[in-house]
Amino acid sequence: MSKSKSWLRLLKYDPIPILLKKAPLPIRYATALQFNPQDTEFLETLRQALIGYKPREHLLATQLENGCWKQEKRYKIEERNRAMLFLQQLKNMTQLLDYGCTKNFTAIQRGIIALLKMQKPDGKFPLLLHHHSYALWLLARYNMIGNPFVEKGYRWLAKRQRFDGGWLSPSMVHSGISLKTAKSGIWTTIFAFQAFSVHSRLRNSEVCQKAATFVLENYLEKNHTTLFPEADAWNFLYTDYSDNGLFRGGTLRFIEALAPVAELHNHPNFKKAVNWLLDLQQKDGLFPAVAGKSREGDYSVTLRFVMALKEMDKAAG
C-alpha cells in the first residue's frame, strides 16, 4: 500500500495484507479494487468467485421483475407497506453494492428504477429524513448524480435545512419539546450532510458548508432525538443490513462524511476523531466494530476506515 500521502501514513500497521488474505470475499474484492488494482489476475479471480457468492446469488435470484423484492411482512395500512418496501430496497441495494455489483448490472438498473419510483412528485422518498438522505447517498454511490430524479431529491432535502444548519424529523422529537426552537438531530444531519458531501457539485454549496459546521460542532454530543440517543453511539463503528444497523457507523460515519471535503480536515474535531480511531488499531492491523467493547477486529470497519483515509488524501490533492 502506498504511504506517500499524509493520512494513510498515519496508520500504525498496514491492514491491507490481512484484508486481502483473511477478510470475507466481498471485502477482499473491494480491497483489491481500491488498493491493489495492478494485480489484474488476482482481481479477476476474486470477481469470478463473487459470481458464485451465495448471499449475492440469492439476492439477485430473488429480485422481482419490478426491481423490488418480495416483502417479508404485509401491513394493513398501504402507506406502511410502501415505507417498509422502501426500507427493504435500501437494505438489499446496499448489500449488492457491497457485494461488488455496479450500475452495469441489469438487476441494479431495475433496483434503481424501483427506488426512484418510490419518490413522490416533489422529490421526497418515504419514511424520515435520514432514510431520504441515505437513499441519495446510495444512489450517488451507484453513480446516479445528475439524474433528474436524484437531483430533485437533493433539492427537496436542501429546502428542509434548518436555521442551525441541520435537519430534524418532527416525529423523532420527544414530546414537550418545541419544534421551532429544538436543535437539529445530530445523526439525521450527518446523513443529510453525507449525501451532499458525496455530490461533486453540491459539496461546495452553502447548504453543505452550513451542514458541515453543525456536524463538526456536535462531534461526541449526545443526540436528543430518538435516533441513537445513547451517549456511546459514537463508539458503534460497524454497519450492517438491519433496519437500524444500516444507519450505524458512529465516529467512522462522521469521518466518512467529512472525508471528501479537504478544507474541513484541519478542524480540531475532525483531527480528534481521526486520531482517536487511529489509536484503536490492533496489532493485526484491524479496527474494532464497537470501540471499548469489541475484542476482535472487524474487516468491514477496517476497510471503510482505510478507504476514508484514501478519500481524504484524494481530496487534499
Phi, psi and omega in degrees: 000133179290131179240029183283338181270161191293314188286314180299333182293342183282347179296135179288323181228146177281113182275352186299315180303316181290327177294319181288332186265319192243346184291160173303153187312311181299327180285322176299317180296312180297324178294314179298319180297321184275323191240352181217044187291341181290339178273077187295328181293315179296318180298317180293323177299316179293320180298317179294322179295325180295331179301325180261010180292118192305311181300320178291315180303317181295313180298316180293323182286332184264359177292137179278167181301329181279004177092351179264185174236153180300133181290137180289331183215140178256143180247155181291324181273124186297322180297324177295320177301315181296319181296317181289327176295321178297313180297319177297323178295317178300315183295313183291321179290331175291316178300315181296324175299314180292337180269016173087010178279144181235178180297346179286343179283134177302319180299322179290318177301316178296319180295321178293315179300317179298319179297316181291332177290344179278351177290146172278164181304332180278357178106353184281136172269161180297170177067214191260179186298325180288331175291316178301313181296319180297320179300318179295316178299316180296317178296324176295321178295333176269018176061043181256008176300134182102340175296132185305322180289321178294315180297324177297322177297322176293318180296319179300316181292318181301322181294342183259010175292140186262177185303330183268005179093356182251192179229153182213124174274116185307323183289351180263000181270135180295147181299146180092353179260132180286126180296327184296322185256352183296141175292147178295157179287131184294309183287324175301317181291323178299320179292318178297315179299318180297324177298320180285324184290337177270359178268114188306326180269314186286346177294344177262005184280163178296324178303313182293320180296317179294320179295320180299319179299315179298313182299312182296320182288341183254015178299131180071003176285154179276130182285141184262355179266182183279000178269104180050064181280354182294143181297331182266015181302332180292341182275348183274093189274340184282162165230155172217192187255026175270170183305319180267324184299334177300332186254006177287188177133335175049227182298326179294320176299317177304313180294316180300320181294323184272342186306319184287352185248097190303321185292349180269350187290342179271355180296134182307321181288330176291313179298321179300316181296314182296315181295322178298316181291320178302322181291344181276351184296134179271168184295336177279359177099349185270163177244151184282161176284319178231116182298132178085350182238316184288132178269334181252160178282158180243123184295318182293315178301317181298313179298316181299322181290314180293329175291325176294319177298319178296319178297322179294319176296320179296316181296323181286346177076000000 
